[in-house]
């Protein structure tokens, strides 16, 4: 694999992560997570701590979705290449 292919694959990985991060941030309901957090932590949560918790969840969720997306995409590409070589 040429170095240009590695660079393009990493750029695609980064771009898909940014896209998924934006989608998760736009559509992940903060109120739902707040309700779940209040079930387990009844004390006061200040705004800075809550922002850290929420953004950490959004970042990890976007990363997991990106890993799943890349795994599925690479599996399909490998399957197509294998079929084409037969």
CNS distance restraints for C-alpha pairs under 8 A (distance, minus, plus):
assign (resid   1 and name CA) (resid   5 and name CA) 6.41 0.50 0.50
assign (resid   1 and name CA) (resid   6 and name CA) 7.31 0.50 0.50
assign (resid   2 and name CA) (resid   6 and name CA) 6.76 0.50 0.50
assign (resid   3 and name CA) (resid   7 and name CA) 6.28 0.50 0.50
assign (resid   4 and name CA) (resid   8 and name CA) 6.10 0.50 0.50
assign (resid   5 and name CA) (resid   9 and name CA) 6.04 0.50 0.50
assign (resid   6 and name CA) (resid  10 and name CA) 6.21 0.50 0.50
assign (resid   7 and name CA) (resid  11 and name CA) 6.14 0.50 0.50
assign (resid   8 and name CA) (resid  12 and name CA) 6.06 0.50 0.50
assign (resid   9 and name CA) (resid  13 and name CA) 6.10 0.50 0.50
assign (resid  10 and name CA) (resid  14 and name CA) 6.09 0.50 0.50
assign (resid  11 and name CA) (resid  15 and name CA) 6.02 0.50 0.50
assign (resid  12 and name CA) (resid  16 and name CA) 6.01 0.50 0.50
assign (resid  13 and name CA) (resid  17 and name CA) 6.18 0.50 0.50
assign (resid  13 and name CA) (resid  66 and name CA) 7.83 0.50 0.50
assign (resid  13 and name CA) (resid  70 and name CA) 7.50 0.50 0.50
assign (resid  14 and name CA) (resid  18 and name CA) 6.28 0.50 0.50
assign (resid  15 and name CA) (resid  19 and name CA) 6.20 0.50 0.50
assign (resid  16 and name CA) (resid  20 and name CA) 6.05 0.50 0.50
assign (resid  16 and name CA) (resid  66 and name CA) 6.83 0.50 0.50
assign (resid  17 and name CA) (resid  21 and name CA) 5.90 0.50 0.50
assign (resid  17 and name CA) (resid  62 and name CA) 6.72 0.50 0.50
assign (resid  17 and name CA) (resid  63 and name CA) 6.75 0.50 0.50
assign (resid  17 and name CA) (resid  66 and name CA) 5.76 0.50 0.50
assign (resid  18 and name CA) (resid  22 and name CA) 6.18 0.50 0.50
assign (resid  19 and name CA) (resid  23 and name CA) 6.29 0.50 0.50
assign (resid  20 and name CA) (resid  24 and name CA) 6.01 0.50 0.50
assign (resid  20 and name CA) (resid  62 and name CA) 5.61 0.50 0.50
assign (resid  20 and name CA) (resid  65 and name CA) 7.34 0.50 0.50
assign (resid  20 and name CA) (resid  66 and name CA) 6.86 0.50 0.50
assign (resid  21 and name CA) (resid  25 and name CA) 5.99 0.50 0.50
assign (resid  21 and name CA) (resid  58 and name CA) 7.13 0.50 0.50
assign (resid  21 and name CA) (resid  59 and name CA) 6.70 0.50 0.50
assign (resid  21 and name CA) (resid  62 and name CA) 5.02 0.50 0.50
assign (resid  21 and name CA) (resid  63 and name CA) 7.83 0.50 0.50
assign (resid  22 and name CA) (resid  26 and name CA) 6.02 0.50 0.50
assign (resid  23 and name CA) (resid  27 and name CA) 5.99 0.50 0.50
assign (resid  23 and name CA) (resid  28 and name CA) 7.99 0.50 0.50
assign (resid  24 and name CA) (resid  28 and name CA) 5.25 0.50 0.50
assign (resid  24 and name CA) (resid  58 and name CA) 6.42 0.50 0.50
assign (resid  24 and name CA) (resid  61 and name CA) 7.55 0.50 0.50
assign (resid  24 and name CA) (resid  62 and name CA) 6.36 0.50 0.50
assign (resid  25 and name CA) (resid  58 and name CA) 6.30 0.50 0.50
assign (resid  28 and name CA) (resid  58 and name CA) 7.77 0.50 0.50
assign (resid  29 and name CA) (resid  33 and name CA) 6.79 0.50 0.50
assign (resid  30 and name CA) (resid  34 and name CA) 6.12 0.50 0.50
assign (resid  30 and name CA) (resid  54 and name CA) 7.37 0.50 0.50
assign (resid  31 and name CA) (resid  35 and name CA) 6.20 0.50 0.50
assign (resid  32 and name CA) (resid  36 and name CA) 6.44 0.50 0.50
assign (resid  33 and name CA) (resid  37 and name CA) 6.09 0.50 0.50
assign (resid  33 and name CA) (resid  54 and name CA) 7.77 0.50 0.50
assign (resid  34 and name CA) (resid  38 and name CA) 6.12 0.50 0.50
assign (resid  35 and name CA) (resid  39 and name CA) 6.46 0.50 0.50
assign (resid  36 and name CA) (resid  40 and name CA) 7.01 0.50 0.50
assign (resid  37 and name CA) (resid  41 and name CA) 5.97 0.50 0.50
assign (resid  38 and name CA) (resid  42 and name CA) 5.56 0.50 0.50
assign (resid  45 and name CA) (resid  49 and name CA) 6.42 0.50 0.50
assign (resid  45 and name CA) (resid  50 and name CA) 6.31 0.50 0.50
assign (resid  46 and name CA) (resid  50 and name CA) 6.25 0.50 0.50
assign (resid  47 and name CA) (resid  51 and name CA) 6.11 0.50 0.50
assign (resid  48 and name CA) (resid  52 and name CA) 6.29 0.50 0.50
assign (resid  49 and name CA) (resid  53 and name CA) 6.24 0.50 0.50
assign (resid  50 and name CA) (resid  54 and name CA) 6.04 0.50 0.50
assign (resid  51 and name CA) (resid  55 and name CA) 5.95 0.50 0.50
assign (resid  52 and name CA) (resid  56 and name CA) 6.00 0.50 0.50
assign (resid  53 and name CA) (resid  57 and name CA) 6.27 0.50 0.50
assign (resid  54 and name CA) (resid  58 and name CA) 6.24 0.50 0.50
assign (resid  55 and name CA) (resid  59 and name CA) 6.01 0.50 0.50
assign (resid  56 and name CA) (resid  60 and name CA) 6.11 0.50 0.50
assign (resid  57 and name CA) (resid  61 and name CA) 5.94 0.50 0.50
assign (resid  58 and name CA) (resid  62 and name CA) 6.05 0.50 0.50
assign (resid  59 and name CA) (resid  63 and name CA) 6.16 0.50 0.50
assign (resid  60 and name CA) (resid  64 and name CA) 6.14 0.50 0.50
assign (resid  61 and name CA) (resid  65 and name CA) 6.16 0.50 0.50
assign (resid  62 and name CA) (resid  66 and name CA) 6.03 0.50 0.50
assign (resid  63 and name CA) (resid  67 and name CA) 6.17 0.50 0.50
assign (resid  64 and name CA) (resid  68 and name CA) 6.26 0.50 0.50
assign (resid  65 and name CA) (resid  69 and name CA) 6.05 0.50 0.50
assign (resid  66 and name CA) (resid  70 and name CA) 6.04 0.50 0.50
assign (resid  67 and name CA) (resid  71 and name CA) 6.04 0.50 0.50
assign (resid  68 and name CA) (resid  72 and name CA) 6.16 0.50 0.50
assign (resid  69 and name CA) (resid  73 and name CA) 6.06 0.50 0.50
assign (resid  70 and name CA) (resid  74 and name CA) 5.97 0.50 0.50
assign (resid  71 and name CA) (resid  75 and name CA) 6.03 0.50 0.50
assign (resid  72 and name CA) (resid  76 and name CA) 6.22 0.50 0.50
assign (resid  73 and name CA) (resid  77 and name CA) 6.26 0.50 0.50
assign (resid  74 and name CA) (resid  78 and name CA) 6.02 0.50 0.50
assign (resid  75 and name CA) (resid  79 and name CA) 6.08 0.50 0.50
assign (resid  76 and name CA) (resid  80 and name CA) 6.13 0.50 0.50
assign (resid  77 and name CA) (resid  81 and name CA) 6.16 0.50 0.50
assign (resid  78 and name CA) (resid  82 and name CA) 6.08 0.50 0.50
assign (resid  79 and name CA) (resid  83 and name CA) 6.17 0.50 0.50
assign (resid  80 and name CA) (resid  84 and name CA) 6.03 0.50 0.50
assign (resid  81 and name CA) (resid  85 and name CA) 6.22 0.50 0.50
assign (resid  82 and name CA) (resid  86 and name CA) 6.72 0.50 0.50
